[in-house]
Amino acid sequence: MNINKLFMVVILVVLCISLSSSWAVDDITKDQQTWVSEQNSEVKFTYLESTITVTIKNNNDHVEYFKISQKYTGTLDTTSGSPIYWKVVWTDPCALKMIKYMSDVDEDDLGWKIQPGETKTVSFKVTATNFGEVNPNSYIRQPGANNTFWPLLNEPGLQASWFLPNEIEYLNPSLDLISWKGHFCFWIKNTDTTRPKVSGIVRAPIVPIDSSLTYSNPQVTYTDKEVPWANTAAWDVLLYPGQSKHYSYTYQWPATSSSSTSKGSSAAAASSIPTTAAAATNTTVPTSQTGVPFGLFLVGVIIIGAGVAYAKFFR
């Protein structure tokens, strides 16, 4: 048996073990809440920006290129909403215009050249172009169960979305992502200007998997564990009619061993995780039981990881 066939057998074994682990995680998280699909949200995102810093090493023996993606999908439900599109504000060092483009924003793809064996650190800032209070997709829409419950419903607030920071390693195994840091700022607004104040939970709109929450302002109320590998920032929010509020947070990949965060963040977030039992389950509910969808998300993480390992060491 050659090494390629042997490695494929190893991947299959890992997948089987991981699927068994996902079922075990489901047993642990049976108290997670069920999401029920809503009509709309009184609170919308009116602004979203992100400043990203990455360090990448080129392990190849020739020059490589990488560039900024101006379209974010992550785990967004694009059947009822849309991806988030970005405009590049600045880059450091100055980015090059790529030979091809796929941007839906300004028809310019910007990126960098990295020489053989070089380790390069780059930073860039992007702002969302399709967020605003008049845009019906200006909050994170996730699929939920149909409302067949009475007389009470839970109100989980605004959902987050998640992504894998090191997907570049899968796209080009010669590029090794050494570190990733993302600082996000967003504004939310109560779009109802006449009726009483509104209150609820607002989660960070974009969260990297397997990363540490190192900063938040204002201090997070708790870190949500609906997705076990993500420390999702969550705030308990009160908004008066027409009021706007600003929030910012920072994540670092890979996750550090310390769970502490800098000033402005919650030092005791883990003890504040809600444990409201789900009334029912549905294959489209975005919880650890059923839907990011959880099982497929787990398999995706494992397949990407196995693909990276295979491409790096056995291709």
Residue pairs with C-beta under 8 A, 6 or more apart in sequence:
3 314
4 314
7 310
7 314
11 306
11 310
14 302
14 306
15 299
15 302
15 303
15 306
18 298
18 299
18 302
19 295
19 298
19 299
21 298
22 294
22 295
22 298
25 228
25 288
26 288
26 289
26 294
29 225
29 228
29 287
29 288
29 289
30 277
30 278
30 289
31 275
31 276
31 277
31 278
32 226
32 278
32 287
32 288
32 289
33 154
33 156
33 274
33 276
33 277
33 278
33 287
34 144
34 145
34 154
34 278
34 279
34 280
34 281
34 282
34 285
34 287
35 142
35 143
35 144
35 145
35 156
35 159
35 285
35 286
35 287
36 144
36 145
36 146
36 147
36 149
36 153
36 154
37 143
37 144
37 145
37 146
37 147
38 144
40 136
41 139
41 158
42 190
42 191
42 192
42 198
43 139
43 158
43 188
43 189
43 190
43 191
43 198
43 200
43 202
43 237
43 239
44 132
44 133
44 135
44 138
44 139
44 188
44 189
44 191
45 128
45 131
45 138
45 139
45 186
45 187
45 188
45 205
46 131
46 132
46 133
46 138
46 187
46 188
46 189
46 244
47 127
47 128
47 131
47 132
47 185
47 186
47 187
48 84
48 127
48 128
48 131
48 184
48 185
48 186
48 187
48 205
49 89
49 125
49 126
49 127
49 128
49 184
49 185
49 186
50 86
50 125
50 126
50 182
50 183
50 184
50 185
50 206
51 123
51 124
51 125
51 182
51 183
52 123
52 124
52 125
52 126
52 180
52 181
52 182
52 183
53 121
53 122
53 123
53 180
53 181
53 182
54 121
54 122
54 123
54 177
54 179
54 180
54 181
55 119
55 120
55 121
55 177
55 178
55 179
56 66
56 114
56 119
56 120
56 121
56 122
56 168
56 175
56 176
56 177
56 178
57 117
57 118
57 119
57 120
57 175
57 176
57 178
58 64
58 114
58 115
58 116
58 117
58 118
58 119
58 120
58 174
58 175
58 176
59 117
59 174
59 175
59 176
59 312
60 116
60 174
61 116
62 116
63 113
63 114
63 115
63 116
64 113
64 114
64 172
64 174
64 175
65 98
65 111
65 112
65 113
65 114
66 111
66 112
66 114
66 168
66 172
66 175
67 95
67 98
67 109
67 110
67 111
67 112
68 86
68 88
68 91
68 95
68 109
68 110
68 111
68 124
68 126
69 86
70 85
70 86
70 87
70 88
70 103
70 104
70 105
70 106
70 109
70 126
71 83
71 84
71 85
71 86
71 102
71 103
71 104
72 83
72 84
72 85
72 86
72 163
72 206
73 83
74 161
74 162
74 163
74 206
75 142
75 161
75 162
75 163
75 286
75 292
75 297
76 82
76 83
76 84
76 140
76 141
76 161
77 141
77 142
77 143
79 143
80 141
80 143
81 137
81 140
81 141
82 130
82 137
84 128
84 130
84 131
84 206
85 104
85 105
85 128
85 129
85 130
86 105
86 126
86 127
86 128
86 129
87 105
87 106
87 126
87 127
87 129
88 95
88 106
88 108
88 110
88 124
88 125
88 126
89 124
89 125
89 126
89 127
90 124
90 125
91 110
91 122
91 123
91 124
91 125
92 122
92 123
92 124
93 112
93 122
95 110
95 111
95 112
95 122
95 124
96 110
96 111
96 112
96 113
97 108
97 109
97 110
98 109
98 110
98 111
100 109
101 107
101 108
101 109
102 109
103 109
105 129
110 124
112 120
112 122
114 120
114 175
119 178
130 137
130 138
131 138
132 138
133 189
133 191
139 158
139 205
140 158
140 159
140 160
140 161
140 203
140 205
141 159
142 159
142 161
142 286
142 291
143 284
143 285
143 286
143 291
144 282
144 284
144 285
144 286
145 280
145 281
145 282
145 284
145 285
146 282
147 153
149 279
149 280
154 276
154 279
155 200
156 201
157 200
157 201
157 202
157 203
157 234
158 200
158 201
158 202
158 203
158 205
159 203
159 286
160 203
160 204
160 205
160 206
160 207
160 224
160 230
160 232
161 205
161 206
161 207
162 206
162 207
162 208
162 209
162 227
162 230
162 232
162 292
162 297
163 206
163 207
163 208
163 209
164 208
164 209
164 210
164 301
164 304
165 177
165 180
165 182
165 208
165 209
165 210
165 211
165 253
166 177
166 180
166 253
166 308
167 304
168 175
168 177
169 175
169 176
169 177
169 308
169 312
170 304
170 307
170 308
170 311
173 308
173 311
173 312
173 315
177 253
179 252
179 253
179 254
180 208
180 211
180 252
180 253
181 250
181 251
181 252
181 253
182 206
182 208
182 250
182 251
183 215
183 248
183 249
183 250
184 204
184 205
184 206
184 248
184 249
184 250
184 251
185 246
185 247
185 248
186 205
186 246
186 247
186 248
187 244
187 245
187 246
187 247
188 202
188 237
188 239
188 244
188 245
188 247
189 239
189 242
189 243
189 244
189 245
190 197
190 198
190 239
190 240
190 241
190 242
190 243
190 244
191 242
192 198
192 241
192 242
193 241
193 242
194 241
195 241
196 241
197 238
197 239
197 240
197 241
197 243
198 238
198 239
199 236
199 237
199 238
199 239
200 236
200 237
201 221
201 234
201 235
201 236
201 237
202 234
202 235
202 237
202 247
203 224
203 232
203 233
203 234
203 235
204 232
204 233
204 234
204 247
204 249
207 227
207 230
207 231
207 232
207 233
207 251
208 230
208 251
208 253
209 227
209 229
209 230
209 301
210 229
210 230
210 253
210 254
210 255
211 230
211 231
211 251
211 252
211 253
211 254
211 255
212 231
212 251
212 252
212 253
212 255
212 256
212 258
212 259
212 261
213 220
213 223
213 231
213 233
213 249
213 250
213 251
213 261
213 265
213 269
214 250
214 251
214 252
214 256
214 261
214 262
214 265
215 248
215 249
215 250
215 261
215 262
215 263
215 264
215 265
216 233
216 247
216 248
216 249
216 250
216 261
216 264
216 265
216 266
217 247
217 248
217 249
217 264
218 235
218 247
218 264
219 264
219 265
219 266
220 233
220 234
220 235
220 249
220 265
220 266
220 269
221 234
221 235
221 236
221 266
221 272
222 234
222 266
222 269
222 272
222 273
222 274
223 231
223 232
223 233
223 234
223 266
223 269
223 270
223 272
223 273
224 230
224 232
224 233
224 234
224 273
225 231
225 232
225 270
225 273
225 288
226 232
226 286
226 287
226 288
227 288
227 292
227 294
227 297
228 288
229 301
231 251
231 255
231 269
233 249
235 247
237 245
239 245
249 265
259 270
260 267
261 267
266 272
278 285
278 287
278 289
281 287
281 289
281 290
282 290
282 291
283 290
283 291
283 293
284 290
284 291
284 293
285 291
286 292
286 293
287 294
288 294
